[in-house]
Amino acid sequence: MATEGASDPGTRGRAKNVKETLKLDEVGRAWRRVPRRARTWIPALILLALAALYPTFYENALGEMELPVIREWPSVSTAVIMIVFIMMAVGLNIVVGYAGLLDLGYVAFYAVGAYTAGWLASGHFQQVKVHIGSAGVSPELRGIHINMWVVLLIAGCLTAFAGILIGLPTLRLRGDYLAIVTLGFGEIIPQFVRNADDLGGFNLTAGTFGINPIDSPGFGTGLNDSLGLPISFQQSFDKINLFYYSALVLLLFTIFCSVRLRDSRLGRAWIAIREDETAAAAMGVPLMRTKTWAYALGAFFGGVAGAFYASFKGGAFPSEFFFNISVFLLCMVILGGMGSVWGVVVAGAILTYLNQEGLANIGSYLNRETPLDFEVAKYQFGIYGVIIVLMMLFRPVGLIPESRRKKEIEELGQTETLYGDRSV
């Protein structure tokens, strides 16, 4: 009987599972012995390597590989849009995740950045002919044509200034009142760009038609002759990959600045305001100045992302700057984990892919494989809402929570469990 029991397939399977569990425990203990800083940066470096090689993988293998349900990997063009929205989400995370300021009008900064690119790198203002380092643009073209790399910096600075102007009268408010006021500003600026085509006879934004075409990034003939860099992305056969790598560099810069700001004295002041604004003020934190810095720096990255996206799309169009974008970006912050840079990056990638290709692919799969007949993409914001509700119910800390935020929520849950509801 003992021999039969030892040879029983179920027993062998259980023994195998035990061995695998022990191996996983050993791997987990070995990983925990790795220094904390290394545990943070090793996954980031692996992710960076995969991101840098993605265009090559997609061209050689992934483009022909069919996945279950979602069918196909994101195209490189979609990946550019994903990176741009991740940049904006990381910028919003400074305002919402670090400082705890609920901002429902972040799309305003996106619009300011895009239209800055339209004003400074296009033929919109035919009254003048200004060329400063323009790349791939005929010197005979009228309008203002400044090198796009300079325009990105100007767009970020101008948007940060707009953030200060919006923040100064609004950041004295708290909670729901702040959210309502930022929502108002988020609606005012898109309406302004739609109707600013006749300001006393002056066409500032070209109204509903938008400003196009917008110049492409590039390095000009000098660097093309000496280093072989492309004169203009739009004139290159590899323009999508060039936009992809440029967006990736901008995203890395955004993440680096965000992490360094979080760990700085200013970042600690933001977190103190987020946790208890009254206590932070009592400890000497200047509330208005600190909040304004959060608003300005968050706006800066939104402006850079907006200008780059306008150059990628070739125009700045008012139909792209609506309230849903602000909610969409806020969903990324909540889904990833408020205050968590890496969580926002992952959540931004997931939601942007679903918005661009994923839901349409899932809908076509369901219509083909099941008797259902409806377009999933029509219900995209309802689906995002369900995702957020489920996250709040089952994982309120987000996909990759910030350690401090996770401890706060866990301690709050333990306090409620110990003392019960004391509201009565």
N, C-alpha and C positions, 0 to 999 in steps of 0.2 A: 504493500500500500504506500509506504514511504517513497519507494522508487517511482511509483506512478504519479504521486503528488509532485515530486521534483521535476518530472518530465511534462507536467501539465502546461499547455501553452499559456493559460492565464497566469500561472505562477511566474513563468519566465518573463511574461510581459510586465508584471508588477515589479519584478526585480530589475528589469531594464529601466523602468520609469524611475525607480529609486536611485539607480546609478546616475541617470541623466540629471535628476534633481540635485544630487550631491555635487556633480560637476558644475552645474549652474551656480550653486552656492559658493563653490570655490572661486569661480570666475568673479562673482559679485564681491567676495571678500578681497580678492586681489585688486579689483577695480577701486574699492574703497580705500585701499592702501596707497593709491596714487595721490599725489598732492592735489588739493582742491583746485588750484589754478590750472593745473594740467587737465583735470577732469572737465573743466569748462572749455578749454581751448582745443583739446584734441578733437571732439565732435565738430567744433566750428571749422577747424582746418580741413577735416574730411569733407564737410559740406561745401566749403569754398572750392576745394579741388574738383568736386563733382560739378559745381556750378560753372567753373572755368572751362571744363571739358564738355559741357552740355551740348553746344552747337556741333561739336565733332561727333559725339554719341548719336545725336539726333540725325545727322546727315548719313552716318554709316550703318546705324542699326535701329535706333528707336523709331525713326520715321516710318519704317515698314512693319513694326511690331504692333500687333493688335492686343489691347488689354481687355479683360472682362468688364462689361458694363460701360465704362467710360471710353472704351474702344481705342483711343489713341493718346499718345503723349502730347503735352503742349508743344505747339510749334515755337520756333525761336522768336517769331514776331509776338506771339502771345506771351512768351517769357519776358520780353521787354516791357510789356504792359504790366505784367505781374510785379516786376521789379520797381516800376514807377509807383504803383499803388502801395507797395511795401514801404518805400521811402516816405510817402505821405503818412502811412500808418505809424511809422516810427516817430515822425515829427509830432503827430497827434498824441502819441504815447507820452511825450514830454509834458504836455499840457494836462492830459487826463490821468495818465498812469503815475507820473512822478508828483505833480503838484495837486492832483485831485480836483481839477477845475473842469467841470462838465461843459464841453464846447460842442454845440450843435451847428456851428457855422463855419467849420474848417474849409468847406468848399470855396469860401471867399478868398482864402490865401492861394488856393489852387488856381483860381481865376485870375488873380492879380499877377501871378508868375507867368501864366500863359499869355496874357495880354501885354506884359512887359516884353516878352520875346517878340510878339507881333509888332509892337511899336519900334523896337530897336533892331530888328533883323528882318525887315520886309520892305516892300515898296509901297506900304500903306500911305505914308506921308509924301505924296508926289510933289509937294511944294518945295522940297529940298533934295539935295543929292549929297549924302554923307557916307563915306566909306572909311571904316577904321578896322583894318586887319581882316576885312571880309574874305572868306574862303570860297572859291568856286563861283563867285558872282562877278558878272561883267562890270567893269568900272563905269560903264555908260548908263547903268540902271539908276533910275531915280529912287528916292526913298532913303531911309536910314539903314545901313548895313554894317553893323558892328559884329566882330567875330563872336560866334555863338558861345565859346567858352567864357568870354568876358560877360556876355549877356546873362549867362547862368548866375554869375556872381552878383551882377547888378539886380537881377530879378529876386535873388534871395535877400539882398539888403533892402530893396524897396518893399518887399513883402514883410520883412521884419519891422520896418517903419510903419507899415499899415497895421501890423499886429499891435504895435505900441499905441497908435491912434485909436484903434478899436478897444484895446484893453484898458486904457486909462479911465474912460468913463464907465466901464462895465465891471471891472474887477473889484470894485468896492462892494459889489453884491455877492451873495453866497447861494449855493445850492440851486434850487429850481429857478430862482430869479435870474441867476447868471445864465443858466441854460436858455431861458426864454429870450434874454437880450442877445446872446450870441446867435440864436436862431434867427432873430430879426436882422442882424447884420449879414448873416449868411444868405438871407433872401434879398436884401437891399442891393448888394454888389452885383449878382447876376442880372437883376432887373435893370440896374444902371447900365451895364454893358450892352443890354439889348436895346436900350433907348438912347444911347449916347452917340448916335450917328448924326445928330443935328443939335449941337450945343451952340446956339447963336450963329448957326451957319457953318460950324466947324465939325467935321466928321472925325470923332475920336476912336470909335470902336467898330465902325462899319455895320452896326446894328445886328440884325438877325443873320446876316450873311457871314459875319465873322471876318477875321483878317487872314488872308492866305494869298499866295504861298509864303511860308516862313522859311528863312534860310536854314540850311543844314549845317551841323558842326563840321569842322574840317581843319586842316593844318596849313593850307596855302601852298603855293608853288615852292617857296623857299625850303620848307621842311620836307616837301615831297622830293625835291632834287637831292637834298643832303642825306635824309634818313629814310626815304621811301614811304613816308606817311601819306595817307590819302589827302588829296587836295580838298575834296568835299565828300561826305558820306553818300549823298544822293547820287553822285557821279561814279561811285564805286560799284563794281559787280558784287561785292561782298557787303553791301550797305547794312543788311539786317544784322549780320554778325558784329559789325562795327558799332551799331547802336546798342546791341546787347552788351558788349564788353564795356562800353562807356557807361551804360546804366549800372552795370555791376560795380564799376569803380565808384560811382557816385553813391551807391547803396552802402558800400564798405566804408566810405567816408562818413556817411550819415550814422551808421552803427557805431563807428569808432567814437565820433563826437558824443553820441547819446550815452554810451557806456562811461566815457570819461566825465561827462557832466553829472551823471548819476552818482559817481563816486567822489565828486568834488564837494567843496563846502557849500556851493550853491545848491547842488543836488540834495545834500542832507537837509538844507533849509526847505526845499520843496517837499521832501518826505515828511518833515515836521509839520508843515502846513496841512498836508494831506491827512495826517493822523489826528491832529487836534490844532485847529487854527488859533483858538484862544490861548492855549498853552504855549504855542510857538511865539505869539505876540508877547506873552508875558516873559518869555526867555530872551527877548530882544531881537527876534527876527523881524526885519522890516517887511511887512506884509505886501504893501503895494509894489514896492520895488522888486521883491522876489517873484511875485505873481507876474509882473510885467515882463521880467526876464524869461519866464516860462513861455508866455504867450509869444514874445518876439522870436525866441529860438525855435519854437515849434513852427511858427509861421515861416521862418527862414527856409527850412527844409521843404515845406509845402510849396513855397515859391520856386525853389530850384527844380523840384519834381514837375511842377506845372509848366515851367519854361522848356524843360527837356521833352516833356510829352508833346507840347505844341510843335516843337521842331520835328519830332518823330512822325507826328500825324500830318505835318505840313501846314497847320493852321490852328487858329484859336477860335472856337465856335461856341456861342453862348448856350447852345442846346446841351453841351456837356457839363455845364455848371449848375446842377440843380440839387435840391435838398437831399435827395436820396444818396448822393455821393458822401455827404457828411455822415449820414446814418451808416452807410456801408463801411466807411473807415472806422467808425466807432465800434461796429460789430467786430472788426478785426482785433481791436484793442481788447475788447471784452472776451472774445473767444480765445485769444492767445494767452491772456492773463495780464491784468492791469499792472503796468510797471515792469513787465518782463520783455526785454528787447527780443530775445530769441523766440518767445512765444508769439509775439506780434509778427515776426518774420514768417513763422510757420503758418499762422492763421491767415496772414495776408496772402500768402501764396495759394492756400487752399481756396479761400473765398474768391479771389480774383480769377483763378482758373475755372471755378464753377460758373462765374459770371460770364467769362469770355467763351469758353468751349464746353465745359464739363456738363452743365445742365442740358444743353442742346444734345450732346452725345448720349447722355443718360435717357433723355426723352425718346430719341430715335431708337435706342436699344429696347426700351419698354414697348414702344409701338410695334416693333418688329417681332419681339419674342413673346408678347402677351396680347390678350384681346383688348387691352386699353387703347384708347385713341384720344390723347390730349397732349398739348405742348407744355412740357415741364417748365420751360424757360419763362412762360407767362406768369408763373407763380413763384418766381425767384425770391422776391422779398418776403413772401409768406414762408418759404422754405428756410431762409436765413433767420426769420423770427423764431421758427420752431427749433432751429439749432441753438439759438441763444437761450431760449426757455429751458431746453434740455440741459444745456451747460450750467445754467443757474441752479437747476434742481439737483444735478448729480455731480457736478464738478465746478463749483463756483469760483475756484481759484484760477481756472483757465487751463489750457492744454499744457503749457510749460510755465508754471507759476513762479513769480519772484519769491525768493526764500522768505523775505520779510513779510510780504503780503500773505503768504501761505500760513505763516505762524500766527499772524493777526487773526485770520479767519478761523483757524483751528482753536485758538484760545477763546475767541468769541463763542464758538460752538460749545466748548467745554463749560464756559461760564453759564450759558443758557441751560445746559443739561443739569448742572449742579444746583442752580438757584431757581430754575423754572421761569415762568412769565411773571415779572414783577410790575406789569403795567397797570394793575388794578390796586 
